[in-house]
Amino acid sequence: MINTKTMMVKPNLQENKLAALIREDSHVVCAKMSVQNILNNSCIFYGSSFNGRRDFARAFLHTDKKLPIEVSSPSGIVMFPLRDNITGDQVWFNYHHVKDQRVSAPGKMEILFSDNTTYTIDTSKASFNRQFILAARLVNRLHHA
């Protein structure tokens, strides 16, 4: 379940089955379900489906590519995806736990989380900035609605 301590969710192949790694407060939990199922189940727990949250983000942000998702409105949990260019996987980040970011090498971004741990992803600065700004717009709407 995604909660306020969740910093990142990423796919993980385990025994030829799709699973997920969930990073929370300096530790990682392995879940035996896909990232998509975790996102959907978490959205449902907080009152809507993933598809409903995605439809809202699409209408509000006027785009349909790599949409951020408001997992929980009361808790302010907004997750945004970045595609890892090496693995092709979508890695989801909690907007409120991204403290900073920097280019660590050409085409690689290092994400600094609120607990001062880092994660490096193979993506461009432009791609990261686009996703982060879309998530910020969704967060800003939630705080000023």
C-alpha positions in Angstrom: 0.0 0.0 0.0 1.3 3.4 -0.9 1.3 5.8 2.1 2.9 9.0 3.2 6.2 7.2 3.9 6.4 5.8 0.4 9.2 7.5 -1.6 9.4 5.3 -4.7 7.8 2.2 -6.3 9.6 0.3 -9.1 9.1 -3.0 -10.9 11.2 -5.9 -9.9 11.3 -9.3 -11.7 11.4 -12.0 -9.0 11.5 -15.7 -10.0 10.2 -14.7 -13.4 7.2 -13.0 -11.9 6.5 -9.3 -11.9 6.9 -7.8 -8.4 7.6 -4.4 -7.0 10.2 -2.8 -4.8 8.7 -0.1 -2.5 11.2 2.3 -0.9 10.1 3.8 2.4 12.1 5.7 5.0 15.6 4.3 4.1 14.4 0.7 3.6 13.0 -1.3 0.8 10.0 -3.7 0.9 9.5 -6.3 -1.8 5.8 -6.8 -2.7 4.6 -9.8 -4.7 2.4 -7.8 -7.0 3.0 -5.5 -9.9 3.5 -1.7 -9.6 0.2 -1.2 -11.5 -1.7 -3.4 -8.9 -0.1 -1.5 -6.0 -1.1 1.8 -7.5 -4.6 0.7 -8.3 -5.1 -0.9 -4.9 -3.8 2.1 -3.1 -6.0 4.5 -5.1 -9.1 2.3 -4.3 -8.1 2.3 -0.6 -8.1 6.1 -0.7 -11.4 6.3 -2.5 -11.0 6.0 -6.3 -9.5 3.7 -8.9 -6.2 4.3 -10.7 -8.2 4.9 -13.9 -10.4 7.5 -12.2 -7.3 9.3 -10.9 -5.6 9.1 -14.3 -8.8 10.5 -16.0 -8.8 13.4 -13.6 -5.1 14.2 -14.1 -5.6 13.9 -17.9 -8.5 16.5 -17.8 -6.8 18.8 -15.4 -3.3 18.8 -16.9 -4.5 18.7 -20.6 -2.0 15.9 -21.5 -2.2 12.1 -21.7 1.5 11.2 -21.5 3.1 9.9 -18.3 0.5 11.4 -16.0 1.1 11.9 -12.3 -1.5 10.3 -10.1 -3.1 11.7 -6.9 -3.2 8.5 -4.9 -4.7 10.2 -1.8 -6.2 13.6 -1.7 -6.5 13.8 2.1 -2.9 12.7 2.6 -1.6 14.7 -0.4 0.1 11.7 -2.0 1.0 12.4 -5.6 3.1 9.9 -7.5 4.8 10.7 -10.8 6.4 8.2 -13.3 9.7 8.3 -15.0 10.7 5.8 -17.6 14.1 4.2 -17.0 15.7 4.4 -20.4 17.9 1.3 -19.7 15.2 -1.1 -18.4 12.2 0.5 -20.0 10.4 0.3 -16.7 8.3 3.1 -15.2 9.5 4.1 -11.8 7.1 6.0 -9.6 8.2 8.8 -7.2 6.3 10.5 -4.4 6.5 14.2 -5.2 6.8 15.2 -1.5 9.8 13.0 -0.9 11.9 14.4 -3.8 14.1 16.8 -2.0 16.5 17.6 -4.9 17.8 16.2 -8.2 20.9 16.6 -10.3 22.5 15.3 -13.4 25.0 12.6 -12.4 26.2 11.8 -15.9 24.9 12.4 -19.4 21.3 11.0 -19.5 21.3 10.1 -15.8 19.6 11.8 -12.9 20.3 11.4 -9.2 17.2 11.9 -7.1 17.8 12.9 -3.5 14.9 11.8 -1.2 13.7 13.4 2.0 15.7 10.9 4.1 18.9 11.9 2.3 19.2 8.7 0.4 19.6 8.8 -3.4 18.4 6.9 -6.4 20.0 7.1 -9.9 17.7 6.7 -12.9 18.6 6.7 -16.6 16.6 9.6 -17.8 17.2 13.1 -19.1 17.0 16.3 -17.1 14.2 17.5 -19.5 12.1 14.4 -18.9 12.6 14.6 -15.1 11.7 18.3 -15.1 8.5 17.7 -17.2 7.3 15.0 -14.9 8.1 17.0 -11.7 6.3 20.1 -13.0 3.2 18.1 -13.9 3.2 16.6 -10.4 3.7 20.1 -8.9 0.7 21.4 -10.8 -1.4 18.6 -9.5 -0.1 19.2 -5.9 -0.7 22.9 -6.3 -4.3 22.3 -7.4 -4.9 20.1 -4.3 -3.6 22.8 -1.9 -5.6 25.6 -3.5 -8.9 23.9 -4.4 
